[in-house]
Amino acid sequence: MTVCYSVNMAFNYGSEQTLVMCRALRLHGTGRAVSSTLVPRLITYLILMISLLAQHPLAIHSQINENILADGTFPYFRSPRPTGSEPVWVYRRDNLTQPLQLALSTAGAALARRGPPILYRIEGGGDELWLRASGVQTRSATDAYELLEALVLELAKAEGVYARIVLYAPKANPQSTNAAITYCAGSARALIAASTEDSATMEALRRAGVTEVEADVSDSTAWDVVKTLGDSAFAWRLAAFQPPEKAPDLAEYAVAAGAPVLEFNSGETAGGAGAALSVARLAVQAAKMGEAGICAALGWSGDEPMYVSQMSVAGCAVHASDWAHSLVALSNMPADGRIPPEPEPEPKSDAIKGKHTVAFLTSDGDNVQWLENAFATNEDWWAAPERGSVPIGWTVSPALSALVPIAAEYLRKTATVNDSFVAAPSGVGYNYLEMMPPAARRAHAAATRKLWGPHRVVNVIGLPGLQEPELDVLQDYAKESMCSGFVWYTFGEGYAGWVGPTWLEDGTPVVGAKVSLWGNGSKPPTVGVDGLVHYFVNDTHLPVDPEDPRSYSVVPVGVWSHTVADIVRATKRLEESGKVRVVHVSEILERLRELGRTRQARRMPKSN
């Protein structure tokens, strides 16, 4: 039995017609049903999106400064001059009102559009680490109000005129916060968001000479602003989805990149309609780009399956980044964002006979905000004193090389021979590859290769409810990404709902997980350290023949419940048993590739 939900969307603008065919769901066979709530909600969303588009025809011809889309493959903001060309103003968010933070962020974005980024916010150790690693010169103000006045003066020097303000009222109308950011993003003028409810910030702007009002969006939503400014005010290769209370964390980047900011809501509210229409515009732009480049969504939503599903249908790469900050400065820091190549597998020897082979792979590397913030400095993870003593695979988003290249450079410089890197789900962005339009999926794969190079292991999370990989989808992705193999996870069950392995037509191996180090349970699929050791050491059914593909296991490690110390402890206990050897993920994939060749050769008919 085949269940197929698809939507054909044809959009007319001018004399050009673009047909966007989005495969919403494609499920074959029994036992592979998507969750009962996801299907009707996704269909409802698609119907809403199409009906709203009928009321608002598209006209996408970007008037944004060309430097925003400097690289045709990627939608990321590039400033005219790199960070560090001038000293950077450093400030801390401690005790600052949100309106003051937004005023600083929008002023900093206006400056970054016209010169080098000169604003940098420090919240934790990661922020200080990247400053030290970059070597950029810094400066500081007595307080944040003085800093705001200094930024206004910098803008006056750059523009020859004072900036204007966009008024909003966050307490009376929380949605006006995103409306103000979106107005600043869609205008070519130097604009600063100013809350009518924050007299101190308004007074600081007045002292700096900023009094002229460009617009008052106090009663508006972000989508009202999009309708007012018009589609052509935005590039529509990038959008941010952020609730108003988190606005300061992406405001500067969104304004600099000309990206609208909307709260993601799949319901039929005003906010939901705006979000749906924004996703639709991203879909149209992704269809226009075809295989030439990607579109991307910053921010996040509390409904992960719905959010990722809608972005995947739109062909838009998802970057979990709702807590990311200072991305304007970080993404434009001169740095070598290359990630180290995969380690060579150990030579075959008798040492592997009679042992089950295991590799640990950490989760959540698609979280750009985590990689930017605590990942590198927290002793649970990269800064752990035990790191380097045993092989550990780290999932890392290839987009880190573009969004925070200084972090990627730091990982490369501080990696040990026991650290290896796997492209986080699902390559350049977190998407359900099964739901992406084919051209967008191939662009996604090509972007992953461009950032990280070929011959990489790629981690993929399947569509919720999918119990085994769709091999034609992975084959399509493998051809463009030239990856060395896939680690394919189910959405639930600690990623360990499908074991594998299997092979694609070209011999690319695909492996799943038997068990994961996730929580502290004692029975698979999610176990703690003791349960993991018991599973691999005491289960007599696990194969140990190196010629048997089932003798190789990748173990997902949930980073919110387990640390490097746990991985080291588990590794030592496994190896001390004499029944298990722990290696890099790439070695398991290479062994499986070799076994796949052997199996294929055995099936080949003998020639006369």
N, C-alpha and C positions, 0 to 999 in steps of 0.2 A: 504494500500500500504506500502511495506517495502523497504527502501533504505539501502543498506549495502555496505560499502566500507571496504574491509579487505585486508591485505597483509600477505602472508605467506613467511617468510624469512628463508631459510635453510643455515646454515653456516658450512663449513667443516674446522676443524683444527685437524691435526694428524688423528688418527683413530676414533675420537669422532665426532659425528654429533649432533648439537643442532638445534631443530626446534623452532623458535620463531614465534608465531602466534599473531600478534598485531591487535586488533580490532580498526581500525582507526576511524570509525564512525558507530554507530548503532542507527538508528532513526526509530521509528515506528509511523504510523498514519499521519494524515495531520496536518498542522499548526506547525510543529516542525522542520522546515528546518534550517540547519546551514547556516550562512551568505554566500552569493553567492561568496565571494572572498576566504573564508577559505577553502572550499572543494577543488577547483582546485589547490590552492597553496599547500595544504597538500599533495595531490596526486603527484604533481610535485616534491615536496621534497622527498617523499618516492621513487619515480622512480629514482631520482638522487642518493639517498642514496644507493639503491640496485645496480645500475650500477657502482657506484664507488667502492662498496665492491667487485664486481666481479673482479676489477682491483687490489685490495689490500686485499688478503685473511687475515683472522684474525689469530693471534697466541697469545692468552692471557694467559700468565703464569707469574704472577707478581714476580718481583725480588726486589720489594720495601721492606724495612725493616719491619719486622712483627709488630712492635709497631704501625705502621700507621693504621693497621686494627686490633687493639687489641680486639675489640668487634665484633664478627661475625655478629651481627645484623646491626651495623652501620658502615659507611665508614669514620667516622670523625677521624682526626689526634689526636693521643695521644703521648705526648712526653715521653721519658724514665723517666724523673723526673718532678714533678709538678711545675707550676709557683710558685715562692716564695722560692724555694729551695736555690736560690742565689738571691742577690739584682737585681732588674730590672732596666735597663737603660731606662729613660724616656726622650722623646723629643717631640717637637712640630713641626708641618709641616710648620708653618708660613715662607714664603719666601724661602723655600727650592726648588731647581730645581727638576723636576721629575726624572732625572737620579740619583741624589743624594738619593732621596727617595727609588728608586729601588735598589740601591747599599746597602742601610741600610736594606731593606726588605729581600733581598736574603741572605745577611750575617746573619741576625737574624734567618732566616729559617734554614740555615745550622747548626747553633748552636742548635736550638730547636730539630733537628733530633738526636743530639748527647748528649743532656743533658736537663736542664730545659729551658723554654723560658725566655729570659732576655731582650727582646725589647718591648717597649710599647709606642704607640703614643697617644698624647693627642690633641684633637681638640675641645671638648666641655665639658659641665658639666657632661654628662654621663660617660666619660672616667675618670674624677677625682673621681666621685662617686664610681665607681667599684674599683679603687685603694684603696680608704679609707675603703670601705666595706671589701675588701680582707685582709687588714692589711699587705700586702707584703712590704718589705723594698725596697726603691728606691735609685737610684743614677743618677747623671746627668753629662754631659760633658759641656765644655765651649762653644762648637759649634758642629754642625752636622758632620763636617769633623773630629774633634777630636773623636767623637763617632764612626765614621766609622773605624778609626784607632784602637780604643779600641776593637771593635768587631773582627777585623782581628787578633789582638793579642790573644783574647779569642779562636778563631778558631785554631790558631797555637798551643796553649796549648792543645786543645782537640785532634787535628789531628797529632801533631808532625811535621807537614809541613805547609807551607803557602797555603792559598786558591789560586785558579786560577781564571781567569776572562773570561767572555763570552762577546765578543764585539757585539755591535749593533749600529744602526744609526737611531734614532727615527725621525729626521727631513727629512732625505732623503727617509726613508722607514718606515712609522709609524708601519707597521705590524711586523717589526723586534723587537719591544718592547715585544710583546707577544711571539715572537720566543725566545728571550733571557730568559724570565721567564720560558718558557716550557723546554728549554734546562737545566736550573738549576734544574727544578723539576724532569726531567727524568734521571739525573745523580746521581750516588751514591757518587760522589766526592763533596767536599766543593767548591762551585762556587759562584762568585759574578758577577752580571750583571753590565757592565761598558759601558757607551756611549762614542763612539769615538768623539762625538760632545760636550762633557762637560769636558774641560781641567782641571777644578778645582777638580772634582771628581777623574779623572785619576791621578792627582798629589797626592791627598790624599792617594790613593791606592799605588802609587809608594813609598811614604814616609813610608808606613806601610810594605813595602817589597813584595807587590803583583804585580808581573810583568809578570808572565807566562800566556800565552793565551791558554785556553782550546779549544775555538772555536770562529769563527767569523760568526755571523748570520746576518750581516748587510743587506744582500740581500735576506733574507729568510722570510718565514711566519712560524707561529707556526706549521702548518701541515707539512711543509718541515722538521722541526725538528723531528716531530713524525716519519716520514718516515726514517730519518737518524738514530735515536736512536733505532727504532723498537718498536712494540707494547708492548713487554715485559718490556720495561723501565717504564711503567706506570701501576698503579693498575686498572684503568678503572672502579672503583666503584664511583669515584668522578671526576668531571671536573668543570672548571670555564669558564663562558662565559662573556667576558668583553671587551669593546672597549679599544684600547691602551691608550686613554686619562685618563681612570680611573684605569689604571694598578696598581698604588701603593696601592689601597685599598684592593686588594685580593692577591697581589703577594706573601707576606710572607706565608700566609696560603696555597696557591697552591703549592709552592715549598716544604714546610714542608710535605705536604700530598702526594707529588708525582703526582699532578694533572696537566694536560695540561691546558693552558689558550688560548681560541680562541674567536674572536669576532663573536657573533651569527649573521648570515646572511643567510636567506633562499634562496637567489638568487644563480645563477650559476657562481658566482665569485670564485676566489681561496679561499677567506675567507669562502664563503658559503659552498664550497665543503668540506673544512676542518671541519667546524662545523657539517655538515651532517654526515661525517664519524666518528666524535667523538661521536655524539649522537648514531650512529649505534653501536659503540663499547660499549657504556653504555647499550644499549638494549641487546646485547649479554651477557654481564656480569649479567644484571638483570635476564635474562632467565636462566643463569647458577645457579644463587643464588636461583631462584624459590621463595619459601616462607621463606627461611632461613635468608634473610636480604635485605636491601634496597641499591640502588644506589642513588646518589644525585648530583644536579647541583647547583653550586653557581653562583652569578652574576645576570644578568637580560638582557632583550632586550626591545627595544622600541615598538616591536610588541607583546604585551602581549598574545593575543589569539594564534598566531602562535607558539610562544615560548613554552607556557604551553602545547599546543596541541602536539607538537613534543616530548617534554619530557614525556608527559603522555603516548603516544604511545610506547615510549621506556621503560616505567615502571620506570622512574627516578624521585625522589622527587625533587621539585623545592623549593629552598630557596632564596627569594628576598634579595640580599645581595651585590649589586654592590657598595654601599657606606660603606660597613662594613670594619673595620680595626682592627688591634691588635687581630684578632681572635685566633691566635696561643697562645698568653698569656691568653686571656680570657677563651678559651675553656679548658685550662689546670689548671685554678685556682681551688684549693680545695674548694668546696662549695656544699651545699645541694640543688640541683636543683629541688626538688619536688615542685609541685604546690598545694595549699590548696584544700582539697576536696570541693565538691559542698555543699552549705548551705542546711540545712534541710528546706523543705517547711513549711510555717506557718500552724498550725492546722486549719482544716476546722471550719468555724464559720458563723454565720448569717451575719457577716460584709461583706462577699463577694457577698451576694445576691443583685441584682439590680445594680451591677457595672461591667463594662468591665475591664478586667485585661490586663495590658500592661507591657512589659519588654523591656528595652533599651539594645542594643548590639552594641558596637563600631566595626568599620571596621578596616582592614589593620593590624591585628595582625600577619599575615604571614610575614610581613616585618621585618626580623631579624635585618636589619640595623637600622630601626626606634626604635626597642626595645632596641638595644645596645646604640644608640646615645641619641636623645632628649626626648624620651618617658617618662623616669622616672624623668627628671628634669624640663621639660617644664610645666608651670602652666596652659597650656591649657588642659593637660592630667593628668598623674599620680600625678604630684606635685601640682595640683589645690587645693587651700585652701578649696574649697567646697566639695572635694572628701570625701566620707564617710557619707554625709548627706542624700543621697538617694540611692536606689539600682541601680547599674550599672554593666552590664556584659561586660567583657573585652575579646576580642579575642586575644589569645596569641599562638604563634607557639609552639607546644611541643618540636620542635628542639631547642628552646632556652635553655632547660634544659641540652642539650649536648654542644651547641655552646657557650653560655654565661651563664653558671650555676650560676655565682654570681648574675646576673640580676634576674634570676628566684628565687633565695634565697631571694633577696631584696624584690621582689614583695610579697613573702609569709610573710616575717617578717613585712612588712608595710601595708598589706591589712587590711581593716576594715570589719566588719560584712556586710557592704553594698557593698563590692567588691566581685564579683564572676568571674570565669574564664571559658571560652569556648575554646575548641581546634579550632584554626584558620583554615581557608580553606587550605587543606581539610584533616586535621590531621597533621601528621609529616611534610608534604610538600604540597605546593599549586599545585594541579593537578585536571584535569577533570577526575573524577573516571570512567566515562562512557567510556573513551578511553584507560584505562590502561589494560594490559593483566591481566587476573584473578589472576594468581599467584603473580604478582607484587602488585596488589591491596590488596591481603590478607597480603602480607609482610608489606605493607604500614600501614594497619590497626593494625597488630600485633606490629609494631614499635611504633605506637601511644600509644597503651596500655602499652607497656614496659616503655615508658617515663613518662606517666601520670597516669597509672593505669586504672582499669575498671570503669564503671558507670560514664562516662563523656559525656557531651553534645558536639557534633562535628558539626562545621559549614562547610557547603559544598557549593561551587559555581558551578553551572552546566555548561556544555559545551555551548558556545555561540550559541544562537538560540534555545536551548532546553527550553520549556515552562513549563515542569513539571518533577519531578524526575523520574528516572528509578528505580523502587522499587526493582527489582532483584539485581541491582548493590549495592544499599544501604543495602539490606539484607545480601549480601555477606560480605560487610564491617562490618556490625554490629556484625556478628557472631564472627569475629576475634578480633575486637576492644572491644567487650563487652560494647559498649557505651550505655548511657541511653536514647539517642534520637538525632535527627538531626534538625538543623536549615538550611533549604535548600533555596538557593538564585538563582534567574536567573542572568545571567551575566550582563544584562543591566537593565534599568528602576530603577536605584537606588537599585537593588537587590529585588525589590518588584513586580516582574512580575508573581509570583505564590503565592497563599495565603495558600492553604491547610486548615486544617491539613488532614493527612492520617496516616495509620498505616501499618507497615510491617507484614509479616506472624507471627512473634514471638511477636507481640504487641508493638514493638518499635515505638514511635510516630515520625512523621516528620511534621514540621511546616514551613511555609514560612513567607511572610510579606505582609501586606495590604498597608503599606505606610512607607516611610523612611524619617528620618531627614537628609536631603541632599540638600544643597543649600538653597535658600530662596524663593522658589516658594510658591504659595498659593493653588495649586491643586495637588492631588495625581497623580503619585506615589511618587514624590520627593517634599518635602515641608520644609519650615522653621519652627521656633517655633510657630509663630502665626497660620500658616496653619495646623500644627499638632494638636494644641489645638482645633482649629475649627473642624477638622475632627473627633476627638474623643468625643468632648463635644456637638457639634451641629448636628452631623449626627444621626438621630433618628433610622436609620436602623441597627445600630450596636447592636448585641445581648448582653444582660446583665445577662442571666440565666447561673449560674455556671455549669449546666448540659449540656449546649450547647457548643460543641467544638469551635464554631465560636466566643465565648465570650472571647477568649484569643488571644492576638496579640504581636508578637515580632517586635520591631521597629529598623531597622538598623540605625546606626548613622555614617555618613560620617565624619571621623576625620579631613579631610582637609578643611571642611567648618564649622564644629561645635565642640564645646568644652564641657568640664565638666560643665561649668557655664550654657551653653545652656540646657543641660540635666536636671540640677537642676531646672532651671527656668521653663522648660516645665513640669517637675514632679509636682512642687508645684501648678502650674495653673491647671493641670489635677485633682489632688487630691482635691484641693479647690472647684472644681465644684461639688464634691459629686457623680460623675458618673463614675469615673475611680480609680482603685487602681494600684499602680506600685510595681512590685515584681522582683525577680530574674528570669532569663531565665529558670533555672533548675526547678523552681516551676511550670512554665507553662508546661514544658515537663512532669513533674510528674502528674499534673492534667490531661493532655491529655492521659497519660498512663492509669490512673484510668478510664477515660471515655471510652477508648478503651476496657478495660476489661468488663465494663458494657455493651457496645454495643455488644460485642462478646457473653456475657452470654445471652443476649436477643435473639440472633439469634440461640442459641443452641437448638436442639429439646428436648422436654420434655421426660423424661423416663417414661415408664409405671410402 
